[in-house]
Amino acid sequence: MTPKQKIKWLKADSKATMKVLLEESLKSRFLVGSHNSVKLKKSLATVGRMDLAERTLLTPSVHKIHADRLNDKFQLRWDKIKDKARSDWSKLPKQIRALTVKPTDNEIAANHIRFLTLVDSVTLLNVNDAVRASVKLKEKLITTAKACPGIACLGVIEVEVISMNLMREFRLLDKTTDSEWRKLDVCETLAEPLKKTLFKDDEVLFLVHFHGVVTAKNSNQFEFFTERLKKVKAWGLAPRQIELKKLSSQFGGKSKSVDQNLRHIATYITKGGNDWMANKAYLRYKIGFENDDELVNDEATWIAKNWRRSKLLQQEHSEDGITDILSLTVQEVVNLCLLIDRLMGLNRTRTGYLVSVR
C-alpha cells in the first residue's frame, strides 16, 4: 500500500469509526441521578446543536418565564370569574341572600373551571410528523371550543416521548397502577396505524396531547363542550382520551386553593420534559397518565421506590453507576428539544405551543 493509499484508507476508516461512535452515543441513556441540564447539554453537544441549550422549555430559566406568564393569564381569568360570581350574589334580593351563604372560592371554581387533558395521537419519533399532528390538534380544539357557547380554553400542546416496549415490560411485572394500564391501552390503540412502520425492538413514539384550563359561564356548558369533544373522530378511538375534571381542593392531605391549583397547572403543563417530580422536570419516560410519583419529593426516594418495584432497573448497571432504564436516550432528548423549539417557534412570541380560545 502506497503512502497516499494508506492516508486515504485511514481517512475513510476514521469517518466510519466516528459514524459508529456517534450512532452508539445517540442510543445511550444517562445514569440515575443525572441532572436534566447535564442530559440536555450533552445530548445537544453530541449533534452540534448547543444553540438550543438555553432556548426551549427544557431549560429551567425559560420554563419559569413561560410558566409565570401562563399563570398570570390563568389568575386574570380566575379573578374575573370570582368577581362576577360574587357580584351576582350581592345583587340577589336580600331575602334570598339571607337564605344563602356567600360562595367560597372552591364553590365558584367548581361551577366555572375544569382541567382538560386531551390525548390526541401518536407519531413516529419524527419532528415533522409531530409538528403536523400538533398543529392539527390545535386547529381541532379551537374549532370545537368556538362552537360551544360560554366556553373559554387556555392551555398547552405537549408532546411526550413514550416507550411502548417499556410500558409493556412494566405490565408484565404485574405491578402497574391503573393509570399505567390505561396509558398503555390508549397508546396501543392510537399506534395501530403505525404497526407496519415500527420495529418490534424499538417502539419509541411521540405522544401528542393537550393540557389546559377550561372555563364556562355555567356548569351545564361543560356537558355540551364534552359532547362536542366526543364527536371529534380522533378523540373517540380509545376510552379516556378525554378527561375534563374539577380542580382538586386538597393535595397531600393539605387544602389547596384555586390560586395554587392554577399556578401548579401552569408550571406543570409548560415543563416540556416527560416526567415531573418534586416540582422539577425529568427527561425520563412517564409510564402512566397521572403522575404517580407526585408525592415523591427527592431523587433518592424515587430510586428506592423504583428499585424495589422493578427487576428491569436492577439489571441495568455500569462501571460508574446505575443506568436509568427510564431515561430518554441522547437521540430522544435531541428530538424532543428540536420539537419543542419548533412548537415554540410557530409564532413570533415563542408561544406557538399555546391554545387560547375566548
KOLFIVO-642331 format. One line per field, with one value per residue (C-alpha): x, y, z; residue number from 1. Coordinates in pm, whole numbers, plus 50000, padded with zeros to 5 digits. Example, Ala and Ser with C-alpha at 12.3 -4.5 7.8 and 13.67 -1.06 7.14 Angstrom:
% KOLFIVO-642331
u	51230|51367 $
v	49550|49894 $
w	50780|50714 $
seq	1|2 $
This chain:
% KOLFIVO-642331
u	50000|50142|50156|49874|49661|49729|49626|49309|49227|49290|49062|48785|48828|48824|48493|48341|48462|48324|47989|47967|48066|47803|47535|47623|47632|47285|47148|47299|47098|47200|47277|47027|47076|47196|47075|46843|47077|47362|47143|47026|47368|47545|47271|47274|47657|47656|47473|47621|47305|47421|47233|46920|47066|46913|46626|46342|46105|46353|46576|46457|46500|46297|46038|45993|45930|45666|45506|45480|45325|45070|44988|44930|44676|44506|44487|44346|44067|44004|43982|43716|43516|43541|43445|43142|43019|43037|42883|42593|42542|42547|42280|42038|41736|41809|41560|41741|42085|41970|41896|42224|42592|42835|43007|43359|43643|43619|43244|43289|43566|43351|43086|43315|43656|43775|44114|44119|44352|44307|44508|44519|44761|45098|45358|45692|45987|45992|45984|45798|45527|45478|45459|45192|44993|45026|44902|44603|44521|44536|44302|44051|44041|43998|43714|43540|43570|43449|43135|43046|42866|43020|43335|43689|44003|44369|44640|44935|45007|45255|45445|45589|45838|45692|45843|45580|45817|45899|45530|45465|45755|45626|45282|45434|45574|45210|45295|45149|44896|44554|44693|44973|44734|44512|44800|44933|44586|44523|44868|44833|44508|44649|44964|44773|44805|45184|45234|45372|45640|45754|46044|45947|46261|46237|45880|45955|45697|45579|45250|45070|44825|44675|44656|44468|44211|43857|43612|43235|42966|42773|42845|42591|42808|43082|42849|42783|43157|43235|42978|43133|43479|43349|43222|43578|43675|44041|43939|43699|43931|44008|43843|43952|44119|43915|43931|43756|43774|43727|44026|44142|44074|44341|44692|44898|44638|44651|44396|44482|44346|44225|44519|44762|44588|44625|44990|45063|44888|45077|45408|45328|45198|45485|45755|45849|46013|45843|45846|45771|45876|45915|45842|46115|46101|46299|46395|46253|45965|45641|45475|45129|44897|44880|45195|45218|45544|45394|45432|45790|45996|46353|46561|46680|46321|46237|46536|46445|46083|46157|46444|46211|45944|46141|46366|46441|46613|46816|46951|47096|47447|47755|48102|48015|47663|47317|47187|46837|46616|46352|46596|46545|46833|47057|46873|46533|46640|46762|46440|46226|46427|46406|46031|45969|46175|45961|45635|45750|45857|45514|45469|45696|45645|45775|45435|45328|45251|44969|44600|44374|44001|43779 $
v	50000|50336|50628|50802|50489|50444|50805|50761|50436|50591|50885|50654|50430|50732|50855|50509|50485|50828|50736|50418|50607|50873|50612|50438|50768|50860|50530|50571|50651|50851|50731|50751|51089|51271|51630|51742|52025|51776|51543|51829|51983|51652|51546|51873|51880|51533|51663|52012|52196|52380|52685|52523|52470|52792|52833|52591|52494|52222|52496|52583|52959|52959|52728|52962|53264|53081|52920|53258|53421|53144|53157|53533|53466|53194|53420|53707|53485|53350|53699|53795|53477|53525|53893|53826|53536|53746|54045|53826|53700|54051|54157|53891|54017|54049|53775|53525|53632|53581|53217|53153|53175|53386|53138|53026|53020|52641|52656|52921|52718|52401|52582|52759|52586|52250|52097|51935|51659|51554|51262|51316|51086|50917|50964|50815|50985|51232|51605|51699|51438|51553|51921|51843|51641|51922|52187|51968|51916|52290|52357|52088|52212|52577|52489|52273|52526|52814|52617|52595|52897|53031|52820|52961|52750|52821|52559|52386|52138|51899|51614|51331|51062|50720|50372|50112|49827|49962|50010|49650|49521|49701|49550|49200|49258|49289|49587|49861|50116|50175|50488|50287|50019|50285|50468|50156|50058|50403|50421|50070|50177|50506|50333|50071|50260|50272|49897|49839|50107|50020|49798|49545|49612|49990|50120|50471|50730|51087|51116|51435|51574|51886|52010|52324|52515|52543|52798|52829|53079|52795|52429|52297|52432|52183|51897|52043|52102|51740|51610|51821|51688|51332|51399|51456|51121|51138|51171|50877|50597|50474|50510|50802|51012|51298|51397|51709|51733|51980|52132|51946|52105|51902|51775|51552|51586|51966|52211|52356|52693|52772|53010|52731|52491|52729|52803|52431|52366|52647|52513|52151|52190|52414|52174|52046|51730|51398|51319|51552|51508|51750|52047|51950|51811|51498|51364|51022|50812|50851|50510|50630|50918|51061|51149|50858|50998|51341|51293|51164|51465|51368|51158|50914|50823|50775|50542|50336|50305|50202|49973|49769|49773|49689|49398|49590|49865|49611|49460|49784|49862|50046|50096|50445|50385|50262|50327|50475|50250|50525|50782|50910|50828|51105|51090|51112|51415|51583|51507|51633|51955|52012|51953|52190|52456|52411|52433|52741|52897|52867|53235|53535|53541|53184|53073|52872|52576|52768|52723|53013|53037|53304 $
w	50000|49895|50144|49955|49960|50332|50410|50205|50387|50728|50647|50528|50832|51063|50918|50954|51314|51402|51246|51456|51772|51705|51648|51975|52161|52035|52167|52515|52828|53133|53485|53770|53936|53623|53623|53345|53247|53201|52993|52775|52713|52649|52407|52214|52208|52052|51743|51741|51847|52157|52025|52175|52522|52663|52419|52499|52779|52877|53022|53379|53337|53012|53166|53463|53239|53037|53345|53519|53214|53175|53546|53517|53242|53448|53754|53548|53417|53765|53915|53658|53725|54101|54088|53868|54083|54399|54224|54106|54462|54606|54355|54478|54676|55048|55131|54909|55029|55384|55299|55116|55201|55002|54764|54851|54602|54570|54508|54239|54073|54084|53878|53635|53595|53467|53387|53043|52928|52567|52427|52053|51868|51847|51575|51489|51659|51372|51446|51126|51187|51546|51448|51189|51442|51700|51457|51365|51733|51790|51495|51601|51960|51862|51621|51883|52166|51949|51869|52241|52393|52713|52686|52703|52685|52757|52759|52601|52325|52483|52320|52526|52430|52514|52506|52416|52497|52842|52926|52819|53028|53337|53278|53262|53612|53721|53941|53725|53852|53698|53531|53370|53244|53087|52923|52752|52630|52481|52319|52171|52005|51874|51746|51547|51212|51262|51313|50965|51006|51360|51456|51721|51927|51923|51955|52082|51979|52031|52222|52120|52375|52531|52890|52980|53181|53050|53192|53143|53236|53400|53475|53219|52938|53031|52940|52596|52547|52644|52395|52119|52206|52179|51828|51701|51550|51658|52025|52030|51921|52272|52614|52831|52564|52705|53072|53196|53575|53857|54032|54341|54679|54859|54793|55021|55295|55289|55149|54810|54698|54347|54305|54400|54163|53871|53948|53973|53641|53466|53595|53513|53159|53043|53171|52824|52963|53016|53388|53679|54039|54331|54101|53858|53506|53425|53084|53163|53030|53225|53240|53349|53258|53608|53796|54040|54181|54255|54632|54597|54698|54612|54374|54642|54733|54366|54318|54625|54519|54163|54261|54480|54213|53902|53819|53500|53697|53895|53575|53443|53571|53453|53594|53717|53847|53761|53413|53440|53228|53233|53093|52741|52509|52377|52041|52208|52414|52095|51908|52196|52218|51842|51853|52143|51966|51653|51850|52037|51709|51549|51634|51694|52070|52111|52247|51945|52170|52343|52256|52351|52285|52440 $
seq	1|2|3|4|5|6|7|8|9|10|11|12|13|14|15|16|17|18|19|20|21|22|23|24|25|26|27|28|29|30|31|32|33|34|35|36|37|38|39|40|41|42|43|44|45|46|47|48|49|50|51|52|53|54|55|56|57|58|59|60|61|62|63|64|65|66|67|68|69|70|71|72|73|74|75|76|77|78|79|80|81|82|83|84|85|86|87|88|89|90|91|92|93|94|95|96|97|98|99|100|101|102|103|104|105|106|107|108|109|110|111|112|113|114|115|116|117|118|119|120|121|122|123|124|125|126|127|128|129|130|131|132|133|134|135|136|137|138|139|140|141|142|143|144|145|146|147|148|149|150|151|152|153|154|155|156|157|158|159|160|161|162|163|164|165|166|167|168|169|170|171|172|173|174|175|176|177|178|179|180|181|182|183|184|185|186|187|188|189|190|191|192|193|194|195|196|197|198|199|200|201|202|203|204|205|206|207|208|209|210|211|212|213|214|215|216|217|218|219|220|221|222|223|224|225|226|227|228|229|230|231|232|233|234|235|236|237|238|239|240|241|242|243|244|245|246|247|248|249|250|251|252|253|254|255|256|257|258|259|260|261|262|263|264|265|266|267|268|269|270|271|272|273|274|275|276|277|278|279|280|281|282|283|284|285|286|287|288|289|290|291|292|293|294|295|296|297|298|299|300|301|302|303|304|305|306|307|308|309|310|311|312|313|314|315|316|317|318|319|320|321|322|323|324|325|326|327|328|329|330|331|332|333|334|335|336|337|338|339|340|341|342|343|344|345|346|347|348|349|350|351|352|353|354|355|356|357|358 $
